[in-house]
Amino acid sequence: MKNSEKREIKGVLFDMDGVLVDSEPAITRAAIEVLASDYGIAAKKEDFLEFTGMGENRFIGGVVEKHGGVYTTDMKERAYERYGEIAGECVTVYGGVKEMLKTLSESGYKMCICSSADLVKVRINMNICGASKYISDVISGSEMKRTKPFPDIYLSGADRIGLPPENCVVVEDAVSGVKAGKAAGCRVVAVTTSFPKEELLAAGADAVTDRISALPEIIKTLQ
């Protein structure tokens, strides 16, 4: 077998937030409302900035502690309930996502969502962006003991769709995620929704784009 055939891309492993959707404003709003109404904590948008990307336990818990409270997981669960109510109007789906997923599906690529977020949030976002129609395999952060930049979530994603990592491409927006994908042995396409092109390339991205809609063509160039 030729080396090019061994390295043929047959699977796509997607991060969720910052790649398919922008859900940060929605989960921030949900947390602010719930903390105020249920726990008497007057959190502000800026309180959450330093905890962004750390998973909801830290995202919400860090703010609770900043205001002198004691974090419990029911705070997160209540925030998810509110998130589900407002996500349809507050979560932004990036342009061309639905068409891109349809194209990849019709081209025969196996796909998996590999998100650091909890499964309940991932499922809500998948329904909003149309991913549920094309992707059934999901790996969530709650399944992983080690988070990005460790490769665990992408190794699990490749295993879930039955492919070696070298036959998969990871799609990421964050430096830690790019490093995780490369450490797993995958090729990585990064989108510039969260970090500038230069930082993503320095982290090891094989290709960088401003448009997730361009992914099918980019994958062809990486074959």
HELIX and SHEET records of a PDB file:
HELIX    1   1 ASN A    3  LYS A    6  1                                   4    
HELIX    2   2 GLU A   24  TYR A   39  1                                  16    
HELIX    3   3 LYS A   45  PHE A   51  5                                   7    
HELIX    4   4 GLU A   56  LYS A   66  1                                  11    
HELIX    5   5 THR A   73  CYS A   90  1                                  18    
HELIX    6   6 VAL A   97  GLU A  106  1                                  10    
HELIX    7   7 LEU A  119  CYS A  129  1                                  11    
HELIX    8   8 ALA A  131  LYS A  133  5                                   3    
HELIX    9   9 GLY A  141  GLU A  143  5                                   3    
HELIX   10  10 ASP A  152  ARG A  160  1                                   9    
HELIX   11  11 PRO A  165  ASN A  167  5                                   3    
HELIX   12  12 VAL A  175  ALA A  184  1                                  10    
HELIX   13  13 LYS A  197  ALA A  202  1                                   6    
HELIX   14  14 ILE A  212  ALA A  214  5                                   3    
HELIX   15  15 LEU A  215  LEU A  222  1                                   8    
SHEET    1   A 6 ASP A 137  SER A 140  0                                        
SHEET    2   A 6 LYS A 110  SER A 115  1                                        
SHEET    3   A 6 GLY A  11  PHE A  14  1                                        
SHEET    4   A 6 CYS A 168  GLU A 172  1                                        
SHEET    5   A 6 ARG A 187  VAL A 191  1                                        
SHEET    6   A 6 ALA A 207  THR A 209  1                                        
SHEET    1   B 2 VAL A  21  ASP A  22  0                                        
SHEET    2   B 2 THR A  92  VAL A  93 -1                                        
END                                                                             
